[in-house]
Amino acid sequence: MFFTGGLKSLLPHVLRRIIRCNRLSISNTSGMAEGYKQANVVILHKSLADDFEKFCHANDGPLPLLYRSKPGDWKCPSLSSDSDIRTDCLQYRIYEHGACTGSLKSLKEYSEQLKDMVTFYLGCSFSFEKVVQNAGIPVRNVEQKCNVSMYKTAVPCYSVSTFCCNLVVTMRPIPESKLEAAVLATSGLKEAHGAPIHMGDPGLLGIQDLSKPDYGDPVHLHPGDIPVFWACGVTGVEAVMNCRAALAFTHSPGCMFITDLKNDNVTVGSSREVPQVHCISQDPLHYSIVSAKAAQKIKNLETLIGIDPGDRGISHLHRQDELLKACLSISHARSVLITTGFPTHFTYEPPEENDGPPGALAIAAILQALEKEVAIVTDQRAMNLNKKIIEEAVQLGILKRPVPLLSYQRESADSALMFLCENGNPRRPSRFDHLIAIERAGMAADGSYYNARKVNIKHLVDPIDDLFLAAQTIPGITTTGVGDGGNELGMGKVKDAVKKHIRNGDVIACDVEADFTVVAGVSNWGGYAIACALYILSTCEIHDRYLRKAVGFPQLSKKMVWLSALPSVTKEEKLLKTLVQHGVRSGKTASLEMEVDGLPFYNTHSLMIEKLL
């Protein structure tokens, strides 16, 4: 028998000979033949081979195809010089009509059946472990001398014919300070599953208990470690079971075929391909990935909208990268609730100002194009006005279809929970997973609502703030506030700066925080910037792959649909004219002219829209 300590440095062909002779007493090949590619193995009847190959190409994150044999061919010359797939894995599994009926050390007794079968060699994450270690990142399963943990997820793969299953992932604990290095080390290794598909809470993948892997061994996290998940080739095993083939074979999970191919480190070629990692939620813990180039474009948008045309001192409220993090979070959301409406003109009917609704509709339009659920919640007294605005936005081509319009009233202590959660239970699935307030009157510390001139307008404002306060207690709901003066819902995150630097800030400052605070010279600009940033993220290949968990196909074919949903000077000009016709006035001057916040639409707002696009 051989001891595991010397197996790291043995050449692949030597290891295969040792395995072939059944002279190893180990349970997996993690850490063996360091620096060489290892492969998952699936062996199917030739009649299923074409469909399985299509299934691999459709889900190339978990199933990167290294080689497909011809029927009855036990060798793989492009991967190894002297191999025999019947004997060169540590252990195999046999499947009959979808059920695992046993484990084998050799497939030689099935040589006759194998003459009509095709072998698929699929990339394996064991291949990247040495690369990760070379980047100064600990590989806990190697340290703990155990197999990697593998889990079934609730993420469906792209189905092809009889091949359908959910994604299987491996989990490796990574120190939080090393997350970006781990993504960078693996992102170029496409044949070893590439970059992670999830970082953070396993529950977001449908994994209930990390201590109970479906395959492999439990791997223990050290203090400060984050669970990081990569797509896994054992997905192929699940597909084999679900297709219920009369006879099929796979490697036993963790018992890989070791190839002669060196797993050469891939150098990231340009800044476009360099991934960045950002934390987008603490409860549940969730990180996202974006390319450095896309991130920089969004940072440029944040700078553009951060100018202060009203000279109100908003530069003091700015928090770096809030637009980026907010939009990463929105990008992951399934269902988004938007609120707007600031009744600053209390002596007019309607009292609303025209900053807010255009930005809200710009966000709603891109969310519709991205096929997310979206709704708007507003004051009961303003329902008819908003209904008309939404109907005309559809007619103008700003929205593809009407956005559901909701109202909220505080009828009891748990009204907000009942509004947001199934049966008011914060542990049950939420109706929305992201809330956005844009130019929405925000509650001050004394419980009142103030316009910029320190006038209390509480009698005109429904307590939609309750939803943002309740969201702070509900895992899985994230919030964003967009404002330009500090008295808007969500600006509580910067209330100290508002009190110090904004006129009347000591009275008007909103006390209710959002997770992310987007500060703009005009709030509509913040809405336009969010729409543009979501477009940038959707066209970022690194982010797109992370969103779809490396299964299915890139969504870039929908690029023109997304592009057509973005705000334009023409659209916003028509919408502002519509608002004027409905008596919705400019915030600062109460004018019914083509202006917002006292700034002319032409050559100010129109110019900002052009710059953002």
WOKA-V883916 format. One record per residue. N is the residue number from 1. RES is the residue in one letter. PHI is phi in degrees with one decimal (none if undefined). Layout:
# WOKA-V883916
{{N	RES	PHI} {N	RES	PHI}}
This chain:
# WOKA-V883916
{{1	M	none} {2	F	-101.4} {3	F	-91.7} {4	T	-66.3} {5	G	-57.6} {6	G	-88.4} {7	L	-76.2} {8	K	-59.4} {9	S	-97.8} {10	L	-70.6} {11	L	-72.3} {12	P	-55.8} {13	H	-66.6} {14	V	-71.1} {15	L	-61.3} {16	R	-63.1} {17	R	-64.3} {18	I	-65.0} {19	I	-63.3} {20	R	-60.5} {21	C	-87.5} {22	N	58.2} {23	R	-113.9} {24	L	-117.1} {25	S	-112.7} {26	I	-109.9} {27	S	-102.7} {28	N	-158.8} {29	T	-105.3} {30	S	-59.9} {31	G	83.5} {32	M	-87.1} {33	A	46.7} {34	E	-53.7} {35	G	91.1} {36	Y	-112.3} {37	K	-72.1} {38	Q	-112.8} {39	A	-136.7} {40	N	-74.8} {41	V	-129.5} {42	V	-130.6} {43	I	-122.0} {44	L	-130.2} {45	H	-63.2} {46	K	-58.5} {47	S	-68.1} {48	L	-100.1} {49	A	-64.5} {50	D	-64.0} {51	D	-66.2} {52	F	-67.8} {53	E	-63.0} {54	K	-61.8} {55	F	-61.1} {56	C	-63.8} {57	H	-65.5} {58	A	-77.2} {59	N	-135.9} {60	D	-77.3} {61	G	-67.7} {62	P	-75.7} {63	L	-127.4} {64	P	-70.3} {65	L	-82.0} {66	L	-88.0} {67	Y	-165.0} {68	R	-120.8} {69	S	-83.1} {70	K	-84.0} {71	P	-55.3} {72	G	77.3} {73	D	-92.6} {74	W	-92.9} {75	K	-106.9} {76	C	-141.8} {77	P	-57.2} {78	S	-78.2} {79	L	-107.9} {80	S	-157.2} {81	S	-87.5} {82	D	-139.9} {83	S	-90.6} {84	D	-140.9} {85	I	-64.7} {86	R	-73.6} {87	T	-131.7} {88	D	-98.8} {89	C	-104.0} {90	L	-57.6} {91	Q	-157.5} {92	Y	-122.3} {93	R	-122.2} {94	I	-111.0} {95	Y	-122.8} {96	E	-126.8} {97	H	53.4} {98	G	89.9} {99	A	-107.6} {100	C	-75.4} {101	T	-109.3} {102	G	161.0} {103	S	-117.1} {104	L	-135.7} {105	K	-89.5} {106	S	-149.3} {107	L	-106.0} {108	K	-60.4} {109	E	-67.6} {110	Y	-104.4} {111	S	-55.5} {112	E	-65.5} {113	Q	-65.7} {114	L	-66.0} {115	K	-63.1} {116	D	-106.8} {117	M	-120.8} {118	V	-114.8} {119	T	-102.8} {120	F	-109.6} {121	Y	-107.2} {122	L	-119.4} {123	G	-55.6} {124	C	-137.1} {125	S	-71.9} {126	F	-57.5} {127	S	-62.8} {128	F	-94.1} {129	E	-61.2} {130	K	-67.5} {131	V	-61.7} {132	V	-64.3} {133	Q	-62.9} {134	N	-64.5} {135	A	-85.5} {136	G	81.4} {137	I	-109.1} {138	P	-68.5} {139	V	-109.6} {140	R	-62.9} {141	N	-66.4} {142	V	-71.7} {143	E	-57.8} {144	Q	-89.0} {145	K	52.3} {146	C	-140.8} {147	N	-69.0} {148	V	-71.4} {149	S	-81.9} {150	M	-127.5} {151	Y	-134.0} {152	K	-76.4} {153	T	-114.9} {154	A	-95.3} {155	V	-90.4} {156	P	-75.9} {157	C	-77.7} {158	Y	-75.8} {159	S	-82.9} {160	V	-135.4} {161	S	54.2} {162	T	-83.4} {163	F	-92.0} {164	C	-151.5} {165	C	-169.8} {166	N	-91.3} {167	L	-63.4} {168	V	-106.3} {169	V	-128.2} {170	T	-99.0} {171	M	-123.6} {172	R	-127.3} {173	P	-70.2} {174	I	-125.9} {175	P	-56.2} {176	E	-54.8} {177	S	-68.2} {178	K	-107.5} {179	L	-58.1} {180	E	-64.6} {181	A	-64.8} {182	A	-67.3} {183	V	-65.2} {184	L	-63.0} {185	A	-65.5} {186	T	-104.5} {187	S	-62.1} {188	G	-85.6} {189	L	-93.7} {190	K	-60.8} {191	E	-78.4} {192	A	-120.7} {193	H	83.4} {194	G	67.6} {195	A	-69.1} {196	P	-58.3} {197	I	-106.8} {198	H	-164.0} {199	M	-135.7} {200	G	128.9} {201	D	-59.5} {202	P	-65.7} {203	G	-60.1} {204	L	-68.3} {205	L	-99.9} {206	G	86.7} {207	I	-93.1} {208	Q	-88.8} {209	D	-146.5} {210	L	-65.1} {211	S	-77.9} {212	K	-127.7} {213	P	-65.9} {214	D	-75.6} {215	Y	-139.1} {216	G	77.3} {217	D	-116.6} {218	P	-65.3} {219	V	-113.0} {220	H	-86.3} {221	L	-83.7} {222	H	-86.9} {223	P	-53.6} {224	G	89.3} {225	D	-77.4} {226	I	-113.6} {227	P	-69.2} {228	V	-120.8} {229	F	-117.8} {230	W	-113.2} {231	A	-58.6} {232	C	-130.6} {233	G	-67.1} {234	V	-65.5} {235	T	-51.1} {236	G	-62.1} {237	V	-64.0} {238	E	-61.2} {239	A	-65.1} {240	V	-62.0} {241	M	-62.6} {242	N	-71.9} {243	C	-79.3} {244	R	55.5} {245	A	-62.3} {246	A	-58.1} {247	L	-149.7} {248	A	-153.8} {249	F	-130.7} {250	T	-140.8} {251	H	-65.9} {252	S	-74.8} {253	P	-50.4} {254	G	95.9} {255	C	-104.8} {256	M	-83.6} {257	F	-86.3} {258	I	-99.0} {259	T	-93.4} {260	D	-90.0} {261	L	-84.2} {262	K	-73.3} {263	N	-90.2} {264	D	-58.8} {265	N	-64.7} {266	V	-96.2} {267	T	-84.9} {268	V	-69.4} {269	G	-81.6} {270	S	-148.7} {271	S	-63.0} {272	R	-60.7} {273	E	-94.6} {274	V	-78.0} {275	P	-83.7} {276	Q	-118.9} {277	V	-114.3} {278	H	-133.8} {279	C	-80.0} {280	I	-114.9} {281	S	-161.9} {282	Q	-98.1} {283	D	-143.7} {284	P	-76.3} {285	L	-63.9} {286	H	-151.8} {287	Y	-114.1} {288	S	-126.2} {289	I	-124.2} {290	V	-148.7} {291	S	-73.2} {292	A	-60.9} {293	K	-68.0} {294	A	-64.7} {295	A	-59.9} {296	Q	-66.3} {297	K	-60.2} {298	I	-70.4} {299	K	-62.9} {300	N	-64.9} {301	L	-61.2} {302	E	-60.9} {303	T	-66.3} {304	L	-58.9} {305	I	-79.2} {306	G	-82.2} {307	I	-67.5} {308	D	-121.6} {309	P	-65.9} {310	G	-91.0} {311	D	51.9} {312	R	-96.4} {313	G	90.7} {314	I	-70.5} {315	S	-59.1} {316	H	-72.8} {317	L	-91.3} {318	H	-66.0} {319	R	-122.4} {320	Q	-61.9} {321	D	68.6} {322	E	-67.2} {323	L	-62.7} {324	L	-60.8} {325	K	-66.9} {326	A	-59.7} {327	C	-74.0} {328	L	-61.3} {329	S	-64.6} {330	I	-62.0} {331	S	-60.0} {332	H	-82.9} {333	A	-72.6} {334	R	-93.8} {335	S	-139.7} {336	V	-122.3} {337	L	-110.6} {338	I	-112.7} {339	T	-130.2} {340	T	-151.1} {341	G	123.5} {342	F	-127.8} {343	P	-80.3} {344	T	-71.0} {345	H	-94.7} {346	F	-66.7} {347	T	-94.9} {348	Y	-112.1} {349	E	-130.0} {350	P	-77.2} {351	P	-84.5} {352	E	-64.0} {353	E	-100.0} {354	N	-92.1} {355	D	-90.7} {356	G	126.3} {357	P	-57.8} {358	P	-61.7} {359	G	-65.5} {360	A	-63.8} {361	L	-69.6} {362	A	-63.4} {363	I	-67.2} {364	A	-59.8} {365	A	-64.4} {366	I	-71.1} {367	L	-64.8} {368	Q	-60.8} {369	A	-63.5} {370	L	-84.7} {371	E	64.1} {372	K	-97.8} {373	E	-75.8} {374	V	-144.3} {375	A	-141.1} {376	I	-121.8} {377	V	-114.2} {378	T	-146.6} {379	D	-67.4} {380	Q	-55.9} {381	R	-67.4} {382	A	-104.7} {383	M	-60.8} {384	N	-64.3} {385	L	-60.2} {386	N	-67.1} {387	K	-61.4} {388	K	-64.5} {389	I	-62.8} {390	I	-65.5} {391	E	-60.9} {392	E	-72.8} {393	A	-64.3} {394	V	-67.5} {395	Q	-61.5} {396	L	-80.0} {397	G	84.2} {398	I	-74.3} {399	L	-108.7} {400	K	-75.5} {401	R	-154.9} {402	P	-61.1} {403	V	-95.7} {404	P	-54.6} {405	L	-112.1} {406	L	-122.1} {407	S	-129.4} {408	Y	-134.5} {409	Q	-127.7} {410	R	-87.1} {411	E	-100.3} {412	S	-156.1} {413	A	-64.9} {414	D	-108.1} {415	S	-58.5} {416	A	-65.2} {417	L	-63.6} {418	M	-64.4} {419	F	-69.1} {420	L	-91.4} {421	C	-124.8} {422	E	-62.3} {423	N	57.4} {424	G	70.1} {425	N	-97.8} {426	P	-65.0} {427	R	-91.0} {428	R	-93.0} {429	P	-56.8} {430	S	-85.5} {431	R	-68.5} {432	F	-132.2} {433	D	-114.6} {434	H	-147.9} {435	L	-113.0} {436	I	-124.3} {437	A	-108.7} {438	I	-129.6} {439	E	46.5} {440	R	-112.6} {441	A	-53.3} {442	G	-112.2} {443	M	-71.0} {444	A	-82.2} {445	A	-62.1} {446	D	-88.4} {447	G	87.1} {448	S	-97.5} {449	Y	-124.5} {450	Y	-125.9} {451	N	-83.2} {452	A	-63.6} {453	R	-90.9} {454	K	75.6} {455	V	-89.6} {456	N	-76.2} {457	I	-117.3} {458	K	-56.4} {459	H	-66.0} {460	L	-104.5} {461	V	-118.8} {462	D	-78.7} {463	P	-79.1} {464	I	-66.3} {465	D	-54.1} {466	D	-53.2} {467	L	-66.1} {468	F	-72.3} {469	L	-67.9} {470	A	-66.0} {471	A	-60.0} {472	Q	-64.7} {473	T	-103.6} {474	I	-110.0} {475	P	-59.4} {476	G	97.5} {477	I	-108.7} {478	T	-112.7} {479	T	-130.8} {480	T	-133.2} {481	G	-117.1} {482	V	-117.5} {483	G	-154.1} {484	D	-134.6} {485	G	-147.7} {486	G	96.7} {487	N	-100.2} {488	E	-96.5} {489	L	-55.9} {490	G	102.0} {491	M	-77.2} {492	G	-58.3} {493	K	-63.9} {494	V	-119.9} {495	K	-62.0} {496	D	-63.5} {497	A	-68.0} {498	V	-62.6} {499	K	-63.2} {500	K	-85.5} {501	H	-116.5} {502	I	-102.7} {503	R	-56.8} {504	N	64.4} {505	G	-59.5} {506	D	-64.7} {507	V	-103.0} {508	I	-85.4} {509	A	-52.6} {510	C	-68.6} {511	D	-97.8} {512	V	-96.3} {513	E	-87.2} {514	A	-113.0} {515	D	-63.1} {516	F	-128.4} {517	T	-120.8} {518	V	-102.7} {519	V	-104.2} {520	A	-135.7} {521	G	-62.6} {522	V	-136.8} {523	S	-60.3} {524	N	-53.8} {525	W	-60.7} {526	G	-62.3} {527	G	-65.4} {528	Y	-62.0} {529	A	-65.6} {530	I	-62.2} {531	A	-59.9} {532	C	-66.0} {533	A	-66.3} {534	L	-65.3} {535	Y	-64.5} {536	I	-60.2} {537	L	-64.5} {538	S	-67.9} {539	T	-96.1} {540	C	-88.5} {541	E	-61.2} {542	I	-63.6} {543	H	-71.2} {544	D	-58.5} {545	R	-62.8} {546	Y	-66.4} {547	L	-62.0} {548	R	-90.6} {549	K	59.7} {550	A	62.7} {551	V	-116.1} {552	G	75.0} {553	F	-112.6} {554	P	-55.9} {555	Q	-91.9} {556	L	-64.9} {557	S	-65.1} {558	K	-91.9} {559	K	-55.2} {560	M	-68.3} {561	V	-64.5} {562	W	-63.4} {563	L	-61.5} {564	S	-69.6} {565	A	-85.5} {566	L	-70.6} {567	P	-64.2} {568	S	-141.1} {569	V	-59.3} {570	T	-62.7} {571	K	-60.9} {572	E	-70.1} {573	E	-63.7} {574	K	-65.0} {575	L	-66.5} {576	L	-64.5} {577	K	-62.2} {578	T	-63.5} {579	L	-62.2} {580	V	-60.9} {581	Q	-62.9} {582	H	-90.7} {583	G	79.9} {584	V	-86.7} {585	R	-104.0} {586	S	-65.5} {587	G	-61.2} {588	K	-80.9} {589	T	-110.1} {590	A	63.1} {591	S	-76.5} {592	L	-101.3} {593	E	-113.5} {594	M	-81.6} {595	E	-148.3} {596	V	-134.0} {597	D	53.3} {598	G	76.1} {599	L	-106.5} {600	P	-63.1} {601	F	-61.3} {602	Y	-75.6} {603	N	72.4} {604	T	-122.1} {605	H	-66.9} {606	S	-62.6} {607	L	-66.7} {608	M	-63.2} {609	I	-60.2} {610	E	-62.2} {611	K	-65.3} {612	L	-64.7} {613	L	-79.8}}
